[in-house]
Amino acid sequence: GNPWRQNTYVVVTDSATILVDAGSDFSKILQAYRRIADGAFNIDAILLTHIHFDHIMGLKSVLENSECPVYVSAHGKANINSNEWTENHWLNLELGFDTSRFVTVKNGAKIKVNNETVTFFETKGHSPNSGCFLIEDALFTGDTRFAFATGRVDLKGGSEKEMLASLKVIDGINYKLGYPGHGIPLDRKSVV
């Protein structure tokens, strides 16, 4: 929950607790965490599908309350403090992120989070820093693909041509459920 209806995911596997997109208020993230995990707030990694403001609104608070790395595309890391690339004119967030804990990932990268392997897929089109993360058989699609829709391409750096190529990339990934940046989960029957 947030007014932009962006999804933030707390993913717990056998070996890792991972936060995907920190767009919610920290109190909401903490609530979700406490529903599925015991003890103090402790996450092993943060994954950013892209850096638009609605996906990073709670990031500062999460970083203040954790010591984990943040995985993001190179364009995302380089531009996380840019009002222009974060589309921050909508909300005017206080940016100024310390990127020393940010780790850049390239297309096809295998990220080790404890004993969990997370795969990053570059899926430009919605933005030049968009990507999807595969955790086991769950694909976190950010704003590239939604149930019954695709991401918009009319924001800064958006590209219909890149979006179409990215949708083909997603079609080639073996996943059971997709978890988009907005709306309900998707499966192979609910894609356009």
RODO-2510 file (C-alpha; in nm, 4 decimals, decimal comma):
residues 192
     n   res          X          Y          Z
     1     g     0,0000     0,0000     0,0000
     2     n     0,0536     0,3476    -0,1163
     3     p    -0,1577     0,5993    -0,3093
     4     w     0,0106     0,4926    -0,6337
     5     r    -0,1004     0,1310    -0,5774
     6     q     0,2488     0,0014    -0,6302
     7     n     0,3257    -0,3481    -0,5053
     8     t     0,6086    -0,4100    -0,2618
     9     y     0,6951    -0,7746    -0,2016
    10     v     0,8556    -0,9406     0,1006
    11     v     0,9741    -1,2789    -0,0265
    12     v     1,0759    -1,5485     0,2207
    13     t     1,2451    -1,8627     0,0884
    14     d     1,4170    -2,1434     0,2795
    15     s     1,7406    -1,9437     0,2921
    16     a     1,6669    -1,5752     0,2295
    17     t     1,4330    -1,2850     0,2966
    18     i     1,4204    -1,0492     0,0005
    19     l     1,2389    -0,7185    -0,0524
    20     v     1,1310    -0,6429    -0,4088
    21     d     1,0664    -0,2723    -0,4748
    22     a     1,0495    -0,0485    -0,1685
    23     g     0,7577     0,1639    -0,2795
    24     s     0,5470     0,1313     0,0330
    25     d     0,5776     0,3262     0,3547
    26     f     0,8201     0,1519     0,5911
    27     s     0,5469     0,0876     0,8490
    28     k     0,3531    -0,1109     0,5837
    29     i     0,6666    -0,3020     0,4828
    30     l     0,7324    -0,3847     0,8478
    31     q     0,3703    -0,5007     0,8908
    32     a     0,4033    -0,7344     0,5935
    33     y     0,7381    -0,8613     0,7193
    34     r     0,5976    -0,9414     1,0647
    35     r     0,3105    -1,1401     0,9119
    36     i     0,5575    -1,3874     0,7588
    37     a     0,8792    -1,3643     0,9622
    38     d     0,9647    -1,3696     1,3311
    39     g     1,1936    -1,1341     1,5182
    40     a     1,3515    -0,8035     1,4276
    41     f     1,3360    -0,6669     1,0726
    42     n     1,6097    -0,8504     0,8861
    43     i     1,6229    -0,8701     0,5094
    44     d     1,9061    -1,0149     0,3047
    45     a     1,8623    -0,8153    -0,0175
    46     i     1,6580    -0,5439    -0,1856
    47     l     1,5780    -0,5822    -0,5554
    48     l     1,4663    -0,2778    -0,7566
    49     t     1,2811    -0,3525    -1,0792
    50     h     1,3333     0,0135    -1,1763
    51     i     1,3787     0,3492    -1,0060
    52     h     1,0554     0,5392    -1,0647
    53     f     0,9481     0,7211    -0,7486
    54     d     0,6586     0,4868    -0,6741
    55     h     0,9013     0,1946    -0,6470
    56     i     1,1503     0,3713    -0,4174
    57     m     0,9280     0,5793    -0,1856
    58     g     1,0121     0,3645     0,1182
    59     l     1,3714     0,2849     0,0226
    60     k     1,5417     0,5385     0,2508
    61     s     1,3622     0,4025     0,5576
    62     v     1,4373     0,0435     0,4601
    63     l     1,8057     0,1288     0,4147
    64     e     1,8103     0,2996     0,7552
    65     n     1,6690    -0,0172     0,9123
    66     s     1,8788    -0,2791     0,7348
    67     e     2,2334    -0,3478     0,6213
    68     c     2,1650    -0,5460     0,3057
    69     p     2,2714    -0,4730    -0,0521
    70     v     2,0419    -0,3194    -0,3139
    71     y     2,0469    -0,4837    -0,6576
    72     v     1,9591    -0,2606    -0,9522
    73     s     2,0564    -0,2064    -1,3156
    74     a     2,3594     0,0120    -1,3911
    75     h     2,1323     0,2859    -1,5311
    76     g     1,9233     0,2660    -1,2141
    77     k     2,2224     0,3037    -0,9828
    78     a     2,3654     0,5907    -1,1870
    79     n     2,0341     0,7787    -1,1886
    80     i     1,8631     0,6978    -0,8547
    81     n     1,9218     1,0559    -0,7385
    82     s     1,7888     1,2153    -1,0579
    83     n     1,4498     1,3867    -1,0405
    84     e     1,4196     1,3386    -1,4146
    85     w     1,4811     0,9595    -1,4272
    86     t     1,2834     0,8817    -1,1101
    87     e     0,9844     1,0827    -1,2423
    88     n     1,0077     1,2587    -0,9052
    89     h     0,8186     1,5666    -1,0292
    90     w     0,5007     1,3756    -0,9352
    91     l     0,5851     1,3544    -0,5664
    92     n     0,9035     1,5526    -0,4969
    93     l     1,0639     1,2901    -0,2736
    94     e     1,3826     1,3717    -0,0904
    95     l     1,6368     1,1789    -0,2952
    96     g     2,0077     1,1844    -0,2047
    97     f     2,0552     0,8090    -0,1761
    98     d     2,3937     0,6818    -0,0619
    99     t     2,4608     0,4261    -0,3350
   100     s     2,7543     0,2555    -0,1611
   101     r     2,5326    -0,0501    -0,0917
   102     f     2,3937    -0,0553    -0,4450
   103     v     2,5151    -0,3429    -0,6609
   104     t     2,4679    -0,3213    -1,0366
   105     v     2,3372    -0,6247    -1,2190
   106     k     2,3596    -0,7082    -1,5866
   107     n     2,1240    -0,9071    -1,8035
   108     g     2,1350    -1,2757    -1,7108
   109     a     2,3226    -1,2148    -1,3849
   110     k     2,2859    -1,4794    -1,1154
   111     i     2,2750    -1,3126    -0,7750
   112     k     2,3518    -1,5226    -0,4681
   113     v     2,1460    -1,4219    -0,1649
   114     n     2,2527    -1,6659     0,1050
   115     n     2,1771    -2,0019    -0,0625
   116     e     1,9135    -1,8557    -0,2940
   117     t     1,9893    -1,7796    -0,6593
   118     v     1,8106    -1,4804    -0,8098
   119     t     1,8326    -1,4203    -1,1851
   120     f     1,8101    -1,0711    -1,3343
   121     f     1,6616    -1,0083    -1,6784
   122     e     1,6977    -0,6661    -1,8381
   123     t     1,3551    -0,5637    -1,9672
   124     k     1,3804    -0,2106    -2,0974
   125     g     1,0814    -0,0368    -2,2501
   126     h     0,8971     0,1134    -1,9540
   127     s     1,2273     0,2765    -1,8571
   128     p     1,5931     0,2239    -1,9522
   129     n     1,6559     0,0784    -1,6036
   130     s     1,3717    -0,1747    -1,5986
   131     g     1,4347    -0,5362    -1,5151
   132     c     1,2719    -0,8523    -1,3868
   133     f     1,3956    -1,0821    -1,1117
   134     l     1,3329    -1,4577    -1,0997
   135     i     1,3285    -1,6116    -0,7512
   136     e     1,2657    -1,9862    -0,7727
   137     d     0,9571    -2,0023    -0,9981
   138     a     0,8278    -1,6505    -0,9208
   139     l     0,8988    -1,3690    -1,1667
   140     f     0,8878    -1,0103    -1,0403
   141     t     0,8057    -0,8065    -1,3496
   142     g     0,8015    -0,4502    -1,2202
   143     d     0,6206    -0,2259    -1,4683
   144     t     0,7092    -0,4322    -1,7749
   145     r     0,4204    -0,6777    -1,7649
   146     f     0,0938    -0,6797    -1,5733
   147     a    -0,2000    -0,9194    -1,5713
   148     f    -0,3829    -0,8413    -1,8964
   149     a    -0,1591    -0,5427    -1,9825
   150     t     0,1914    -0,4224    -2,0547
   151     g     0,3771    -0,1321    -1,8980
   152     r     0,3439     0,2182    -2,0347
   153     v     0,6164     0,3493    -2,2637
   154     d     0,5334     0,7208    -2,2647
   155     l     0,7573     0,8219    -1,9712
   156     k     1,1180     0,9432    -2,0027
   157     g     1,3302     0,6828    -2,1785
   158     g     1,0324     0,4606    -2,2582
   159     s     1,0408     0,2742    -2,5863
   160     e     0,7725     0,0675    -2,7555
   161     k     1,0363    -0,1204    -2,9565
   162     e     1,2308    -0,2116    -2,6415
   163     m     0,9075    -0,3054    -2,4624
   164     l     0,8134    -0,5504    -2,7385
   165     a     1,1598    -0,7082    -2,7183
   166     s     1,1330    -0,7289    -2,3382
   167     l     0,7942    -0,9014    -2,3571
   168     k     0,9578    -1,1688    -2,5750
   169     v     1,2274    -1,2092    -2,3082
   170     i     0,9588    -1,2615    -2,0425
   171     d     0,7780    -1,5123    -2,2662
   172     g     1,0983    -1,7186    -2,2712
   173     i     1,1375    -1,7328    -1,8920
   174     n     1,0144    -2,0438    -1,7099
   175     y     0,7991    -1,9155    -1,4234
   176     k     0,4724    -2,0174    -1,2566
   177     l     0,3438    -1,6790    -1,1388
   178     g     0,4433    -1,3251    -1,2212
   179     y     0,4277    -1,0496    -0,9637
   180     p     0,3920    -0,7073    -1,1273
   181     g     0,4695    -0,3622    -0,9921
   182     h     0,0972    -0,2812    -0,9848
   183     g    -0,2134    -0,4966    -0,9675
   184     i    -0,2754    -0,8672    -0,9307
   185     p    -0,0347    -1,1557    -1,0031
   186     l    -0,0264    -1,2931    -1,3537
   187     d     0,0091    -1,6343    -1,5084
   188     r     0,0610    -1,7415    -1,8680
   189     k    -0,3173    -1,7236    -1,9310
   190     s    -0,3433    -1,3603    -1,8249
   191     v    -0,0856    -1,2079    -2,0572
   192     v    -0,1643    -1,0074    -2,3673
***
